[in-house]
C-alpha cells in the first residue's frame, strides 16, 4: 500500500478499444489526479504514411519523457493513459524486436499499479486501430504476460459502464489505503 502523501503512478493498459482513455480520464477526475494522455494515437494520426519502427521508438521516448516529467511535478497522483508495456508489446507484435534501451526504461520508470483492461467492451473500429477480434484476446494475454514477467502490481478491469469505473475505483482505493 502507498501512503497518500507520496507520488502515485497508475497506468491504464490493455488492447485497443477497451476503454483505457475513458477510464483514465474518469479516475483522474475522481481522484483529482493529473491525466497523462496517450501519445501514440496523437502521433500516429498525424503521420502521412503507416508508422515505422522509428516512429514507435519516437513514441516510446516521449512516453519516457512524460514519466520523467512526473518526477519533478508537485502533483501527487498521475494516471497514464497507456505506458511502455503497450509499446514493448507493440514493437514485438509488429516488428518482432524492441530497442535495446527499452527494457532499462521499463525498469527505471516504476508504476505503482497497472489497470489491465479486459477486451469485454464491443470493438469500435477507427482509422488508427488495427487489432479487433481474436487479436484483441491475444494482445490482452501478451500484456498480462509482460506485467507478470516484471512482477508488476496489476488488476484486471472489466465490466460495462459504471461497473468498469467501479472496478478501477476499487483497485485504486486498495493501493491508496482509502
C-alpha positions in Angstrom: 0.0 0.0 0.0 1.1 3.6 -0.7 0.8 6.5 1.7 -1.3 9.2 0.3 1.5 11.8 0.8 3.7 10.0 -1.8 3.5 10.4 -5.5 1.4 7.6 -7.0 1.5 6.5 -10.6 -1.2 4.4 -12.2 -1.1 3.1 -15.8 -4.1 2.0 -17.7 -3.2 -0.6 -20.2 -4.8 -3.2 -22.4 -5.7 -3.9 -26.0 -7.3 -1.4 -28.4 -10.9 -0.4 -27.8 -11.1 -1.5 -24.2 -12.0 1.9 -22.6 -8.5 2.9 -21.4 -8.8 6.6 -22.2 -12.3 6.8 -20.7 -11.2 5.0 -17.6 -8.0 7.1 -17.2 -10.0 10.3 -17.5 -12.7 9.2 -15.1 -10.1 8.2 -12.5 -8.0 11.3 -12.8 -11.2 13.4 -12.4 -12.4 11.4 -9.4 -9.1 11.5 -7.5 -8.1 15.0 -8.7 -5.0 13.4 -10.3 -3.1 14.5 -13.4 -4.1 12.7 -16.5 -1.2 11.8 -18.8 -2.6 11.4 -22.3 -1.8 8.6 -24.7 0.8 10.0 -27.1 0.8 7.2 -29.6 -2.6 7.9 -31.0 -1.9 11.6 -31.5 1.4 10.8 -33.1 0.1 8.1 -35.5 -2.9 10.2 -36.6 -0.6 12.9 -37.9 1.6 10.6 -40.0 1.2 10.8 -43.7 2.1 7.1 -44.1 1.9 4.0 -42.0 4.1 4.1 -38.9 7.6 2.6 -38.9 9.9 1.1 -36.2 11.5 4.6 -35.9 8.0 6.1 -35.3 7.2 3.6 -32.5 10.7 4.3 -31.0 9.9 8.0 -31.0 6.6 7.3 -29.2 8.4 5.3 -26.6 10.9 8.1 -26.0 8.0 10.6 -25.5 6.4 8.1 -23.0 9.6 8.1 -21.0 9.7 11.9 -21.1 6.1 12.0 -19.9 7.1 9.8 -17.0 10.2 11.8 -16.2 8.1 15.0 -16.0 6.1 13.4 -13.2 9.2 13.1 -11.1 9.7 16.8 -10.9 6.0 17.7 -10.8 4.5 18.7 -7.5 1.4 16.6 -8.2 0.6 13.5 -6.1 -1.3 11.3 -8.4 -0.6 10.6 -12.1 -2.9 8.5 -14.3 -1.2 7.3 -17.5 -3.4 6.5 -20.5 -1.1 3.7 -21.7 2.6 3.2 -21.0 5.7 1.5 -22.1 4.3 -2.0 -21.6 2.0 -1.4 -24.5 4.8 -0.1 -26.6 7.1 -3.0 -25.9 4.3 -5.5 -26.9 3.6 -3.4 -30.0 7.3 -3.5 -31.0 7.3 -7.3 -30.8 3.8 -7.7 -32.3 4.5 -5.6 -35.4 8.3 -5.7 -35.8 9.5 -8.8 -33.9 12.0 -6.8 -31.9 12.4 -4.0 -29.4 15.1 -1.3 -29.0 17.9 -2.3 -26.6 17.2 0.7 -24.3 13.5 0.0 -23.7 14.0 -2.8 -21.1 16.0 -0.4 -18.8 13.4 2.3 -19.2 10.6 0.0 -18.2 12.6 -1.0 -15.0 13.7 2.6 -14.3 10.2 4.2 -14.5 8.2 2.4 -11.8 4.4 2.3 -11.9 2.6 1.7 -8.6 -0.4 -0.1 -10.2 -1.5 -1.2 -13.7 -5.1 -1.4 -14.5 -5.3 -4.0 -17.3 -8.5 -3.5 -19.2 -10.2 -6.7 -20.4 -11.4 -6.9 -24.0 -15.0 -7.2 -22.9 -16.2 -4.0 -24.5 -17.5 -4.0 -28.0 -14.8 -3.3 -30.6 -15.1 0.1 -32.1 -13.0 0.5 -35.3 -11.4 3.7 -36.2 -8.6 4.8 -38.6 -5.8 4.1 -36.0 -7.0 0.8 -34.5 -5.7 -2.4 -36.1 -6.5 -5.4 -34.0 -10.1 -6.4 -33.3 -11.4 -9.9 -32.9 -9.1 -12.7 -31.8 -6.1 -10.3 -31.9 -7.5 -8.3 -29.0 -7.6 -11.5 -26.9 -4.0 -12.4 -28.0 -2.8 -8.9 -27.2 -4.5 -9.0 -23.8 -2.6 -12.2 -23.0 0.7 -10.6 -24.1 0.1 -7.5 -21.9 -0.7 -9.7 -19.0 2.3 -11.9 -19.6 4.6 -8.8 -19.6 3.1 -7.5 -16.4 3.6 -10.9 -14.8 7.1 -11.2 -16.2 8.2 -8.0 -14.5 6.3 -8.8 -11.3 4.3 -5.6 -11.6 1.3 -4.9 -9.5 -1.8 -5.1 -11.7 -5.6 -5.6 -11.5 -7.7 -6.8 -14.4 -10.5 -4.3 -15.0 -13.7 -5.4 -16.7 -17.4 -4.6 -17.0 -19.5 -2.2 -18.9 -20.0 1.5 -18.0 -20.2 2.2 -14.3 -19.1 -1.4 -13.4 -15.8 -0.8 -15.2 -15.3 2.5 -13.4 -16.1 1.0 -10.0 -13.6 -1.8 -10.7 -11.0 0.8 -11.3 -12.0 2.7 -8.2 -11.9 -0.4 -6.0 -8.4 -1.2 -7.3 -7.1 2.3 -6.6 -8.7 2.5 -3.2 -6.8 -0.6 -2.1 -3.4 0.7 -3.2 -4.0 4.2 -1.8 -5.2 3.0 1.6 -8.7 4.6 1.2 
